[in-house]
Amino acid sequence: MIDKQFKNLEEQIEILKYKGMTITNEEYTKKILLRENYFFISGYRYPFMRSMTDKHFLEGVTFEEMYSLFLFDRAIRNVFFKYLLVIENNLKSIFSYQLSKKYGYKDKYYLRAKNFTNDKSKQKQVNDLIKKMKRQIRINGAQHTATAHYMSNYGYVPLWILVKVLSFGIVGELFSIMKYDDQVNICKLYNIPLDEFSNYLPILSNYRNLCAHEDILYENRTQKKIKGTRFHELLGLEKGDEGYYTKGTNDLFALLIIMKRMLSYDEFKDMCLELEKRINNLEYNLHSINIDKILDRMGFPSNYMEVAEVETSIERRDVDSENRKN
């Protein structure tokens, strides 16, 4: 295997020129490459290439265009992250309320194995998760302001405080080991069938982590696919040979649909307006390619904004019946 050799800024620019990119201002380009990292910026080159086999740039592609896509991805990543945190907080609040109401608010009560599923295949997972949560109490009992307050003044940490220091991944795992009735009651609050809700949580967690670590977002694809929804139908999205919609199943638009179902109408509308502003700004800065090429890589249909106008109540399709089937 040939080692990747270090390239200085001048050499990095020469590589871009050799591949057909127009460099209009070398000093500006050097400054951006130094600040942002050639490797990360070059990850946004694919929409501007002739093909995946001919890896030269399309005629007229400028460094500023590629950098605009880089900045666009950062901007929408911040938008998605902001509203993913809203969903995370909502889930933590709802989970802690439902479990505390039923099993008690002291950790010695709500962290009992009998409060969770009796599925024998999940008993190790139940015990491991209880240990993880107890460990968070020990770790944060002196470090986290709220947990330290309860430990020092009351000798226990209520679940509505503990969830603040739990990762999104642990919260999703917590749902997976809940008793069936507890899962169904939570799904009713969101009006989402249990099988779909269970599928959404790891997708949300993965995207939350992706956003937090500044990975490429706009063209990300997930291994899990989501079921078609009423929103897919209303937007008139096409289905492929396998019966799945060609957009909105494992792409960024699928995440948008999940968030549509979990945010309030006003929250989601504000989010879509923020995304539209970023998309319009990118369109203004693109010259060698059309914005539709980027939207397609995002899985966004051209009429994506219509989903913001739809009332969530259209999704009320007898969720109880769906849950009973699972």
C-alpha positions as CSV (number, residue, x, y, z in Angstrom):
1,M,0.0,0.0,0.0
2,I,1.3,3.4,-1.0
3,D,1.5,6.0,1.9
4,K,-0.4,9.2,1.5
5,Q,2.3,11.9,1.5
6,F,2.0,15.3,3.1
7,K,1.1,18.1,0.6
8,N,1.7,21.7,1.4
9,L,-0.9,24.4,0.4
10,E,0.7,25.1,-2.9
11,E,0.7,21.4,-3.8
12,Q,-2.9,21.0,-2.7
13,I,-3.9,23.9,-5.1
14,E,-1.9,22.3,-7.9
15,I,-3.8,19.1,-7.4
16,L,-7.1,20.9,-7.7
17,K,-5.9,22.8,-10.8
18,Y,-4.7,19.5,-12.4
19,K,-8.2,18.0,-12.0
20,G,-9.7,21.0,-13.8
21,M,-10.8,23.3,-11.0
22,T,-10.6,27.1,-11.5
23,I,-8.7,28.8,-8.8
24,T,-9.5,32.5,-9.0
25,N,-7.7,33.7,-5.8
26,E,-4.8,31.6,-4.6
27,E,-4.2,33.4,-1.4
28,Y,-7.9,33.1,-0.4
29,T,-7.8,29.4,-1.4
30,K,-4.7,28.8,0.8
31,K,-6.4,30.5,3.7
32,I,-9.5,28.4,3.5
33,L,-7.5,25.1,3.0
34,L,-5.4,25.9,6.0
35,R,-8.4,26.7,8.2
36,E,-10.8,24.0,7.0
37,N,-8.5,21.1,5.9
38,Y,-8.1,20.0,2.3
39,F,-9.3,16.5,3.2
40,F,-12.7,17.7,4.6
41,I,-13.3,20.3,1.8
42,S,-12.4,17.8,-1.0
43,G,-15.1,15.5,0.4
44,Y,-17.6,17.9,-1.3
45,R,-16.1,17.5,-4.8
46,Y,-18.3,14.7,-6.1
47,P,-21.3,16.7,-7.4
48,F,-18.8,18.8,-9.4
49,M,-17.0,15.9,-11.0
50,R,-17.6,14.6,-14.6
51,S,-18.3,11.1,-13.2
52,M,-17.1,8.7,-10.6
53,T,-14.7,7.2,-13.1
54,D,-13.5,10.4,-14.7
55,K,-12.7,12.3,-11.5
56,H,-11.9,15.6,-13.2
57,F,-14.1,18.6,-12.5
58,L,-16.8,19.8,-14.8
59,E,-15.9,22.8,-16.9
60,G,-16.0,26.1,-15.0
61,V,-16.1,24.7,-11.5
62,T,-14.5,27.1,-9.0
63,F,-13.0,26.5,-5.6
64,E,-15.6,29.0,-4.2
65,E,-18.4,26.7,-5.5
66,M,-17.1,23.7,-3.7
67,Y,-16.5,25.7,-0.6
68,S,-20.1,27.0,-0.8
69,L,-21.3,23.4,-0.6
70,F,-19.0,22.8,2.4
71,L,-20.5,25.8,4.1
72,F,-24.0,24.8,3.2
73,D,-23.6,21.4,4.7
74,R,-22.3,23.0,7.9
75,A,-25.2,25.4,8.0
76,I,-27.9,22.7,7.5
77,R,-26.0,20.5,9.9
78,N,-26.5,23.2,12.6
79,V,-30.2,23.5,11.7
80,F,-30.8,19.8,12.0
81,F,-28.7,19.5,15.1
82,K,-30.7,22.3,16.9
83,Y,-34.0,20.5,16.3
84,L,-32.6,17.0,17.0
85,L,-31.8,18.4,20.4
86,V,-35.4,19.5,20.8
87,I,-36.6,16.0,20.0
88,E,-34.0,14.4,22.3
89,N,-35.1,16.6,25.2
90,N,-38.8,15.8,24.4
91,L,-38.1,12.1,24.4
92,K,-36.1,12.3,27.7
93,S,-38.9,14.3,29.3
94,I,-41.7,11.9,28.2
95,F,-39.8,8.7,29.0
96,S,-38.9,9.9,32.5
97,Y,-42.5,11.1,33.2
98,Q,-44.1,7.8,32.0
99,L,-41.6,5.6,34.0
100,S,-41.6,7.8,37.1
101,K,-45.3,7.9,37.3
102,K,-45.6,4.1,37.1
103,Y,-42.5,2.9,38.9
104,G,-41.5,5.7,41.3
105,Y,-39.1,8.6,41.2
106,K,-36.2,7.2,43.2
107,D,-33.5,5.3,41.4
108,K,-33.8,2.4,43.8
109,Y,-37.3,1.9,42.5
110,Y,-37.2,2.8,38.8
111,L,-34.0,0.9,38.2
112,R,-35.4,-2.5,39.0
113,A,-35.1,-5.2,36.4
114,K,-38.7,-6.2,36.9
115,N,-39.8,-2.8,35.6
116,F,-38.6,-3.7,32.1
117,T,-39.3,-6.4,29.5
118,N,-39.4,-10.0,30.7
119,D,-38.2,-11.2,27.3
120,K,-35.5,-13.7,28.2
121,S,-33.5,-12.8,25.1
122,K,-33.2,-9.2,26.4
123,Q,-32.3,-9.9,30.1
124,K,-28.6,-9.3,29.6
125,Q,-29.4,-6.0,27.8
126,V,-31.7,-5.0,30.7
127,N,-29.1,-5.7,33.3
128,D,-26.3,-4.0,31.3
129,L,-28.4,-0.9,30.7
130,I,-29.3,-0.7,34.4
131,K,-25.6,-0.8,35.2
132,K,-24.9,1.9,32.7
133,M,-27.5,4.2,34.3
134,K,-26.3,3.5,37.8
135,R,-22.8,4.3,36.6
136,Q,-24.0,7.7,35.3
137,I,-25.5,8.4,38.7
138,R,-22.1,7.6,40.4
139,I,-20.1,9.6,37.9
140,N,-22.4,12.6,37.8
141,G,-23.4,12.5,41.4
142,A,-20.5,14.9,42.2
143,Q,-19.9,16.5,38.8
144,H,-23.2,17.4,37.3
145,T,-25.0,20.3,39.1
146,A,-28.5,18.8,39.2
147,T,-27.5,15.3,40.0
148,A,-25.1,16.5,42.7
149,H,-27.9,18.6,44.2
150,Y,-30.2,15.7,44.5
151,M,-27.6,13.3,45.8
152,S,-26.3,15.7,48.5
153,N,-29.8,16.9,49.6
154,Y,-32.0,13.9,49.1
155,G,-29.8,10.9,48.6
156,Y,-31.2,9.8,45.3
157,V,-31.5,11.0,41.6
158,P,-34.9,11.1,40.0
159,L,-35.2,9.9,36.5
160,W,-36.1,13.3,35.1
161,I,-32.7,14.5,36.3
162,L,-30.8,11.4,35.3
163,V,-32.0,11.5,31.7
164,K,-30.2,14.9,31.3
165,V,-26.8,13.1,31.4
166,L,-27.8,10.1,29.4
167,S,-26.8,9.9,25.7
168,F,-29.4,9.8,23.0
169,G,-28.1,6.2,22.3
170,I,-28.8,5.1,25.8
171,V,-32.2,6.7,25.8
172,G,-33.1,4.8,22.6
173,E,-31.8,1.6,24.2
174,L,-34.0,2.4,27.3
175,F,-37.1,2.4,25.1
176,S,-36.1,-0.9,23.5
177,I,-36.2,-2.7,26.9
178,M,-39.4,-1.1,28.2
179,K,-42.5,-3.2,28.8
180,Y,-44.7,-3.4,25.8
181,D,-47.5,-1.4,27.5
182,D,-45.1,1.4,28.4
183,Q,-43.8,1.5,24.8
184,V,-47.3,1.7,23.4
185,N,-48.3,4.5,25.7
186,I,-45.3,6.6,24.6
187,C,-46.0,5.9,21.0
188,K,-49.6,7.1,21.4
189,L,-48.3,10.5,22.5
190,Y,-46.5,10.8,19.2
191,N,-49.2,9.1,17.2
192,I,-46.6,6.8,15.6
193,P,-47.0,3.0,15.4
194,L,-44.6,1.1,17.7
195,D,-42.6,-0.6,14.9
196,E,-42.0,2.7,13.2
197,F,-41.1,4.5,16.4
198,S,-38.6,1.8,17.3
199,N,-37.0,2.2,13.9
200,Y,-36.8,6.0,14.2
201,L,-34.9,6.2,17.4
202,P,-31.5,4.7,16.2
203,I,-31.8,6.8,13.0
204,L,-32.2,9.9,15.1
205,S,-29.4,8.9,17.4
206,N,-27.0,8.3,14.4
207,Y,-27.8,11.6,12.8
208,R,-27.5,13.4,16.1
209,N,-23.9,12.0,16.5
210,L,-23.1,12.8,12.8
211,C,-24.1,16.4,13.3
212,A,-22.2,16.7,16.6
213,H,-19.0,15.4,14.9
214,E,-19.2,17.5,11.8
215,D,-19.4,14.6,9.3
216,I,-20.9,15.1,5.8
217,L,-24.6,15.3,6.2
218,Y,-26.3,16.4,3.0
219,E,-25.8,13.1,1.1
220,N,-25.7,10.7,4.0
221,R,-27.5,7.4,3.6
222,T,-28.6,5.2,6.5
223,Q,-28.7,1.4,6.6
224,K,-32.2,1.4,8.0
225,K,-35.1,2.4,5.8
226,I,-38.3,4.0,7.0
227,K,-41.8,3.0,5.9
228,G,-43.7,5.2,3.5
229,T,-46.0,7.7,5.3
230,R,-48.9,9.9,4.4
231,F,-46.4,12.7,3.7
232,H,-44.7,10.6,1.0
233,E,-48.1,10.2,-0.6
234,L,-49.1,13.8,-0.4
235,L,-45.9,15.0,-2.0
236,G,-46.5,12.5,-4.8
237,L,-43.1,10.7,-4.4
238,E,-42.4,7.8,-6.7
239,K,-41.9,4.2,-5.7
240,G,-39.1,2.0,-6.9
241,D,-39.3,-1.7,-8.0
242,E,-39.0,-3.0,-4.4
243,G,-42.0,-0.9,-3.3
244,Y,-40.0,1.6,-1.4
245,Y,-40.2,5.3,-2.2
246,T,-37.2,6.5,-4.2
247,K,-36.8,9.5,-1.9
248,G,-37.4,9.8,1.8
249,T,-36.5,6.3,2.9
250,N,-32.8,6.3,4.0
251,D,-31.7,9.8,3.0
252,L,-31.8,13.2,4.6
253,F,-35.4,13.7,3.5
254,A,-36.3,10.5,5.5
255,L,-34.8,12.3,8.6
256,L,-36.9,15.3,7.8
257,I,-40.1,13.2,7.7
258,I,-39.2,11.6,11.0
259,M,-38.7,15.0,12.5
260,K,-42.0,16.2,11.0
261,R,-43.7,13.5,13.0
262,M,-41.9,14.3,16.3
263,L,-41.8,18.1,16.4
264,S,-44.7,20.5,16.9
265,Y,-46.2,22.1,13.8
266,D,-44.5,25.5,14.6
267,E,-41.1,24.0,15.4
268,F,-41.1,22.0,12.2
269,K,-42.3,25.0,10.1
270,D,-39.5,27.1,11.5
271,M,-37.0,24.4,10.8
272,C,-38.1,24.1,7.1
273,L,-37.9,27.9,6.7
274,E,-34.3,27.8,8.0
275,L,-33.4,25.0,5.6
276,E,-35.1,26.8,2.6
277,K,-33.0,29.9,3.4
278,R,-29.8,27.9,3.3
279,I,-30.8,26.1,0.1
280,N,-31.6,29.3,-1.6
281,N,-28.3,30.8,-0.6
282,L,-26.4,27.8,-2.0
283,E,-28.4,28.0,-5.3
284,Y,-27.2,31.6,-5.6
285,N,-23.6,30.5,-5.3
286,L,-23.7,27.6,-7.7
287,H,-22.7,28.3,-11.3
288,S,-21.5,25.0,-12.9
289,I,-24.3,22.8,-11.6
290,N,-28.0,23.2,-10.8
291,I,-29.3,23.1,-7.2
292,D,-31.5,20.1,-8.2
293,K,-28.3,18.0,-8.3
294,I,-27.7,18.8,-4.6
295,L,-31.4,18.3,-3.7
296,D,-31.3,14.9,-5.4
297,R,-28.3,13.9,-3.4
298,M,-30.2,15.0,-0.2
299,G,-33.2,12.9,-1.3
300,F,-35.2,16.2,-1.3
301,P,-38.0,16.4,-3.9
302,S,-38.4,19.8,-5.6
303,N,-41.7,20.4,-3.6
304,Y,-40.0,19.6,-0.2
305,M,-41.4,22.7,1.4
306,E,-45.0,21.4,1.1
307,V,-44.4,19.0,3.9
308,A,-44.1,22.0,6.3
309,E,-47.6,23.1,5.5
310,V,-49.3,19.7,6.3
311,E,-50.9,19.4,9.7
312,T,-49.6,16.4,11.6
313,S,-53.1,15.3,12.3
314,I,-53.4,13.7,8.9
315,E,-51.2,11.0,10.3
316,R,-53.9,9.8,12.6
317,R,-54.6,6.4,11.0
318,D,-55.7,4.2,13.9
319,V,-52.3,3.8,15.6
320,D,-53.8,1.6,18.3
321,S,-54.6,-0.9,15.5
322,E,-51.1,-0.7,14.1
323,N,-49.6,-1.3,17.5
324,R,-51.8,-4.3,18.2
325,K,-50.4,-6.0,15.1
326,N,-46.8,-5.7,16.3
